[in-house]
Each structure stands twice: as structure tokens, then as C-alpha cells.
Amino acid sequence: MRVPAPPSSSSPLLLLAGLYAAQGLPYGFFTLALPVLMREAGWSLTALGFLQFLAAPWVLKLLWAPWVDHHGARRTWLLSMQLASCALALAMAWLGFHEGSVALFVAVFVFNLFAATQDVATDGLAVRLLSASQRGVANGIQVGAYRFGMVLGGGLLLWVFARTGWTVTFLGMAALLALLTLPVWRMREPAAIAPAPQPDDRPRGRQLAWLWLSRALRPGVLTLAGLIFCFRFGDQMGAGLITPFLLDQGLDKADLALLKGTVGSGTSLLGAALGGALMLRVGRRTALLGSGMLQAAVYALYVAAALGVGGLPLLWGATMLEGVIGTMVTVALFSLMMDAADPAHAGTDYTLLGSVGVSLAALGSVAGGLVGDTLGYAWAFGAGALVSLAGLLALVRWLDAHPVNARVREAW
């Protein structure tokens, strides 16, 4: 039985929006700023793809997700990670960095570690609070809030960085993260839907490993995660190349802050709203299939631009469409993942699908970089579109026959 939202002075949706925006803020800055700085320093597309390994905590979080899910209050986890991120931003403002600094890469990795752990607690909270009818709209808000955080990080903070430097930029990041932490201070801990598993006589590490394996080995779970991975792998082959491609087309950091950061991420807010509305009108199947096919078509525009067609207007159009349609796909996919999660193990189940199916697919950026360095941007964008489309069709066909559980069957 679903537990009602805890009484609070602020809406649960406002709380979730603040938490997801806090994740998107540093991610937006680092995924846009780092590739630009490294490309200007002469890094190859393949080397840029390996920057994705700094996001390894988003894959590895499945190892500690059962601990976050069943030990300690969610409010404690959320406040700890949020405040730790603020402290790290302040430390980065004080230390200062330069392009290619090992300390900078370590700091990005630690930022991702804090955000990934916060995400486990946040996703579990969302699964517990939301009904089936709410999950589609709520995922629109979730993705929209995350993209809004990316607007702040990849647009506003990159613009500040281009005109000031590391210190002012990270002071601004710390202030924004502190502001987004305010809703957490006033939240109340939701009641557990089911009691956490009782400890046995095995060492605690083995208890957690057994719990994780028991969730992973449920019928259809690993197959679903693998198919999501195939779909997202193709998407990441193209998405990881967009920023260096725009830079190689002659745009500078200020132009990128406007086009890819503010405008591109801003249009994704429209995509989040459209994706949430689509969840109310059609099932997950129609929404995922339709938006996924449109997303593959968007990469055809980048292929044309890479072949010298369209010039700057086509780059603007492709970036805006990628923001809208890519977000619609994410809303549908995340709603499906939330459907597949058991509320009693919400953080663990959602993290398993997210880590294997979504975060691990960031390896597609490495594959895209290899293809781009070897054959050029046009081939890389085209290959990404084809792999993404093949993964999408396989995912939809499999779910038609294997809806995993009653929650997925109801929404599909």
C-alpha cells in the first residue's frame, strides 16, 4: 500500500525538484566546461570520451544502494550529501585549478560520488511517495528540474567562468547548491512501506551483497537493464560528441554557454513538460517508442551539419530539438524504471536499472569518440542513431511480451 506523502510545509514535488536540480547543477557545468577546456588544450575526441569515467560513481552506486536504502534516515542521507557538495564547491573556489589538473579530475569524481549517493536516496523517496498516475508527471518534473540544474551549471556558471575564472564560478556553485538544500531542511521522513530485511548471522557486507543479488536476479530485471543499456549506448555515442562538435565549428565558450547551456538546456524544460503531459495521455509504450524514434532522427540533423549543410541555423535547430526530444525520451524511460522498482526496495531497484542501463551506457561516449576520430563526426552521429534505434525497438518488443511486474504491465 502506498504511503501518503509526509506532512510537510513544502510539497513533495518541490522537494524532489530541488534535489534533482542540485544533481544537475555541477553535472551541467562539468559535462560542458570540461570537454570545452580539454578540446581547446588539444585533447582528441577519444580522450574526451574517457572523461566519462569521472562519472563512475553513477555506475558503482549500485554497490552501496542497499545500504542507503535500508540504513539511516533519508533526510540524513540527503542533507549530508547536499552539504558535502557545498563544502567541496567552497574548497574548489579556495584552491583554484588549471586545465588538465589532476586535482580537478579528482574533485569532479568526488562531486559525482556525492551526487550519485544523493540520487539513491532521492529515487527511493520518489518511488515511495508517488502513485502510478503520478509517476509520469513527476518524472517530467524530475527531468525538468535536473535540466534546470544543468541550465544553471552549463549555462549561467559557464558564462560566469568565461568572464571571471574558477574562484567566482565555484563560489556561485556553492551558493546555488545551498539554496537548493533548503527544502530538505523542512522535510519529514516518510514511513517505510515495508520493514527493512532483518539482519542475519552473516557479516554485514555479505548481507548487502545477498540483498543486491536477490534484487538483480529477479526474473527479467537484468534483461531489462541490458536492453536499456543498448538503447542509451547509441544515444550517448552521439550526445557525447555534440559539445566538441560545436566547438570545432568555431563557437567559443560564451557561444556554447548560450547555445548548448542556456538555450539547449532551456528547451529541455519544454521537453520535460511535454514528456510529463504525454504520460497522462498515452501509455509508456507509445511515449517511449515515439520519442525514441524522433531522437534518432535528430542525430540525422547533426550528420547533415557535419557534412557542411545548414551552417549555424541548423546547429541551433538541432540543439534545440535535441533538448526537447531527448528530455521526452528520458521522462518516458525513467517512468518505466520507476514502474519496475519495488517500493520496499525502491532505491536499490531503481539504482540497479539506472546504473547498468543508463549510467554504464556513458561508455557510448568512448565509442563515439573512437568513431569520430577515425571516420569523422558524420559517421559517429549516424552510428549512434542506428544503434539507439535498434536498442529502442528491441526494448519495446521485449516489454510487449515480458512486462516484468504488475506495475509495469499497468503503465505499459
WOLINWO-V306303 format. One record per backbone hydrogen bond with DSSP energy under -1.0 kcal/mol. NH is the residue of the N-H (numbers start at 1). CO is the residue of the C=O. E is the energy in kcal/mol with one decimal. If there is no record, write none. Layout:
nh=NH co=CO e=E
nh=NH co=CO e=E
This chain:
nh=15 co=11 e=-2.2
nh=16 co=12 e=-2.8
nh=17 co=13 e=-2.6
nh=18 co=14 e=-2.2
nh=19 co=15 e=-2.0
nh=20 co=16 e=-2.6
nh=21 co=17 e=-2.2
nh=22 co=18 e=-1.8
nh=23 co=19 e=-1.2
nh=24 co=20 e=-1.9
nh=25 co=21 e=-1.6
nh=27 co=23 e=-1.1
nh=28 co=24 e=-2.9
nh=29 co=25 e=-1.5
nh=30 co=26 e=-2.8
nh=31 co=27 e=-2.5
nh=33 co=29 e=-3.5
nh=34 co=30 e=-1.2
nh=36 co=32 e=-1.3
nh=37 co=33 e=-2.7
nh=38 co=34 e=-2.9
nh=39 co=35 e=-2.4
nh=40 co=36 e=-2.3
nh=41 co=37 e=-1.2
nh=42 co=39 e=-1.5
nh=43 co=38 e=-2.5
nh=48 co=44 e=-2.2
nh=49 co=45 e=-1.9
nh=50 co=46 e=-1.1
nh=51 co=48 e=-1.5
nh=52 co=49 e=-1.6
nh=53 co=50 e=-1.7
nh=54 co=51 e=-1.9
nh=55 co=52 e=-1.8
nh=56 co=53 e=-1.6
nh=58 co=55 e=-1.9
nh=59 co=56 e=-1.7
nh=60 co=56 e=-2.7
nh=61 co=57 e=-1.6
nh=62 co=59 e=-1.1
nh=63 co=60 e=-2.6
nh=65 co=61 e=-1.2
nh=68 co=64 e=-2.0
nh=69 co=65 e=-2.7
nh=70 co=66 e=-1.8
nh=71 co=67 e=-1.4
nh=77 co=73 e=-2.0
nh=78 co=74 e=-2.9
nh=79 co=75 e=-2.6
nh=80 co=76 e=-2.4
nh=81 co=77 e=-2.3
nh=82 co=78 e=-2.4
nh=83 co=79 e=-2.7
nh=84 co=80 e=-2.1
nh=85 co=81 e=-2.0
nh=86 co=82 e=-2.0
nh=87 co=83 e=-2.4
nh=88 co=84 e=-2.2
nh=89 co=85 e=-2.2
nh=90 co=86 e=-2.1
nh=91 co=87 e=-2.3
nh=92 co=88 e=-2.3
nh=93 co=89 e=-2.0
nh=94 co=90 e=-1.8
nh=95 co=91 e=-2.5
nh=96 co=92 e=-2.2
nh=101 co=98 e=-2.1
nh=105 co=101 e=-1.7
nh=106 co=102 e=-2.4
nh=107 co=103 e=-2.3
nh=108 co=104 e=-2.3
nh=109 co=105 e=-2.1
nh=110 co=106 e=-2.4
nh=111 co=107 e=-2.6
nh=112 co=108 e=-2.2
nh=113 co=109 e=-1.9
nh=114 co=110 e=-2.4
nh=115 co=111 e=-2.6
nh=116 co=112 e=-2.6
nh=117 co=113 e=-1.9
nh=118 co=114 e=-2.4
nh=119 co=115 e=-1.9
nh=120 co=116 e=-1.5
nh=121 co=117 e=-1.5
nh=122 co=118 e=-2.4
nh=123 co=119 e=-3.1
nh=124 co=120 e=-2.0
nh=125 co=121 e=-2.0
nh=126 co=122 e=-2.3
nh=127 co=123 e=-2.4
nh=128 co=124 e=-1.8
nh=129 co=125 e=-1.8
nh=130 co=126 e=-1.6
nh=135 co=131 e=-1.5
nh=138 co=134 e=-3.1
nh=139 co=135 e=-2.2
nh=140 co=136 e=-1.5
nh=141 co=137 e=-2.1
nh=142 co=138 e=-3.0
nh=143 co=139 e=-2.9
nh=144 co=140 e=-2.4
nh=145 co=141 e=-2.9
nh=146 co=142 e=-2.3
nh=147 co=143 e=-2.7
nh=148 co=144 e=-2.2
nh=149 co=145 e=-2.3
nh=150 co=146 e=-1.7
nh=151 co=147 e=-2.2
nh=152 co=148 e=-2.2
nh=153 co=149 e=-2.6
nh=154 co=150 e=-3.8
nh=155 co=151 e=-1.6
nh=156 co=151 e=-1.8
nh=157 co=152 e=-2.8
nh=159 co=155 e=-2.1
nh=160 co=156 e=-2.3
nh=161 co=157 e=-2.8
nh=162 co=158 e=-2.3
nh=164 co=160 e=-1.8
nh=169 co=165 e=-1.6
nh=170 co=166 e=-2.6
nh=171 co=167 e=-2.0
nh=172 co=168 e=-2.2
nh=173 co=169 e=-2.0
nh=174 co=170 e=-2.3
nh=175 co=171 e=-2.1
nh=176 co=172 e=-2.3
nh=177 co=173 e=-2.5
nh=178 co=174 e=-2.2
nh=179 co=175 e=-2.0
nh=180 co=176 e=-2.0
nh=184 co=181 e=-1.3
nh=187 co=184 e=-1.1
nh=207 co=203 e=-2.0
nh=208 co=204 e=-2.2
nh=209 co=205 e=-2.1
nh=210 co=206 e=-2.8
nh=211 co=207 e=-2.4
nh=212 co=208 e=-2.6
nh=213 co=209 e=-2.6
nh=214 co=210 e=-2.6
nh=215 co=211 e=-1.6
nh=216 co=212 e=-2.4
nh=217 co=213 e=-2.5
nh=221 co=218 e=-1.8
nh=224 co=220 e=-2.4
nh=225 co=221 e=-2.5
nh=226 co=222 e=-2.4
nh=227 co=223 e=-2.3
nh=228 co=224 e=-2.3
nh=229 co=225 e=-2.2
nh=230 co=226 e=-2.1
nh=231 co=227 e=-2.1
nh=232 co=228 e=-2.8
nh=233 co=229 e=-2.7
nh=234 co=230 e=-1.4
nh=235 co=231 e=-1.4
nh=236 co=232 e=-2.7
nh=237 co=233 e=-1.5
nh=238 co=234 e=-1.1
nh=239 co=235 e=-2.9
nh=240 co=236 e=-2.1
nh=241 co=238 e=-1.4
nh=245 co=241 e=-2.3
nh=246 co=242 e=-2.5
nh=247 co=243 e=-2.2
nh=248 co=244 e=-2.5
nh=250 co=247 e=-1.7
nh=251 co=246 e=-1.6
nh=256 co=252 e=-2.6
nh=257 co=253 e=-2.4
nh=258 co=254 e=-1.6
nh=259 co=255 e=-3.3
nh=260 co=256 e=-1.4
nh=261 co=256 e=-2.2
nh=262 co=257 e=-3.0
nh=263 co=258 e=-3.5
nh=264 co=259 e=-2.1
nh=265 co=261 e=-1.2
nh=266 co=262 e=-1.8
nh=267 co=263 e=-2.7
nh=269 co=266 e=-1.1
nh=271 co=267 e=-1.7
nh=272 co=268 e=-2.3
nh=273 co=269 e=-2.0
nh=274 co=270 e=-2.8
nh=275 co=271 e=-2.8
nh=276 co=272 e=-2.4
nh=277 co=273 e=-2.3
nh=278 co=274 e=-2.4
nh=279 co=275 e=-1.6
nh=282 co=278 e=-2.5
nh=284 co=411 e=-1.8
nh=287 co=283 e=-2.0
nh=288 co=284 e=-3.0
nh=289 co=285 e=-2.7
nh=290 co=286 e=-2.5
nh=291 co=287 e=-2.1
nh=292 co=288 e=-2.1
nh=293 co=289 e=-1.9
nh=294 co=290 e=-1.8
nh=295 co=291 e=-2.1
nh=296 co=292 e=-1.7
nh=297 co=293 e=-1.6
nh=298 co=294 e=-1.7
nh=299 co=295 e=-1.2
nh=301 co=298 e=-1.2
nh=302 co=298 e=-1.1
nh=303 co=299 e=-2.0
nh=304 co=300 e=-2.2
nh=305 co=301 e=-2.3
nh=306 co=302 e=-2.5
nh=307 co=303 e=-1.3
nh=308 co=305 e=-1.6
nh=309 co=304 e=-2.5
nh=315 co=311 e=-1.6
nh=316 co=312 e=-2.4
nh=317 co=313 e=-2.5
nh=318 co=314 e=-3.0
nh=319 co=315 e=-2.3
nh=320 co=316 e=-2.3
nh=321 co=317 e=-2.5
nh=322 co=318 e=-2.6
nh=323 co=319 e=-1.8
nh=324 co=320 e=-1.9
nh=325 co=321 e=-2.9
nh=326 co=322 e=-1.7
nh=328 co=324 e=-1.7
nh=329 co=325 e=-2.2
nh=330 co=326 e=-1.8
nh=331 co=327 e=-2.4
nh=332 co=328 e=-2.0
nh=333 co=329 e=-2.7
nh=334 co=330 e=-2.9
nh=335 co=331 e=-2.0
nh=336 co=332 e=-1.9
nh=337 co=333 e=-2.2
nh=338 co=334 e=-2.1
nh=339 co=335 e=-2.2
nh=340 co=336 e=-1.7
nh=345 co=342 e=-2.0
nh=349 co=345 e=-2.7
nh=350 co=346 e=-2.4
nh=351 co=347 e=-2.0
nh=352 co=348 e=-2.2
nh=353 co=349 e=-1.8
nh=354 co=350 e=-2.6
nh=355 co=351 e=-3.4
nh=356 co=352 e=-2.2
nh=357 co=353 e=-1.8
nh=358 co=354 e=-1.1
nh=359 co=354 e=-3.4
nh=360 co=355 e=-2.2
nh=362 co=359 e=-1.9
nh=363 co=360 e=-1.9
nh=364 co=361 e=-2.5
nh=365 co=362 e=-2.0
nh=367 co=363 e=-1.8
nh=368 co=364 e=-3.0
nh=369 co=365 e=-2.2
nh=370 co=366 e=-2.4
nh=371 co=367 e=-2.4
nh=372 co=368 e=-2.7
nh=373 co=369 e=-2.8
nh=374 co=370 e=-1.9
nh=375 co=371 e=-3.4
nh=380 co=376 e=-1.7
nh=381 co=377 e=-2.9
nh=382 co=378 e=-2.2
nh=383 co=379 e=-2.7
nh=384 co=380 e=-2.3
nh=385 co=381 e=-2.0
nh=386 co=382 e=-2.0
nh=387 co=383 e=-2.5
nh=388 co=384 e=-2.4
nh=389 co=385 e=-2.3
nh=390 co=386 e=-2.4
nh=391 co=387 e=-2.4
nh=392 co=388 e=-2.4
nh=393 co=389 e=-2.3
nh=394 co=390 e=-2.0
nh=395 co=391 e=-2.3
nh=396 co=392 e=-2.5
nh=397 co=393 e=-2.3
nh=398 co=394 e=-2.2
nh=399 co=395 e=-2.3
nh=400 co=396 e=-1.8
nh=402 co=398 e=-2.3
nh=405 co=403 e=-2.7
nh=409 co=405 e=-2.5
nh=410 co=406 e=-2.3
nh=411 co=407 e=-1.5
nh=412 co=408 e=-2.8
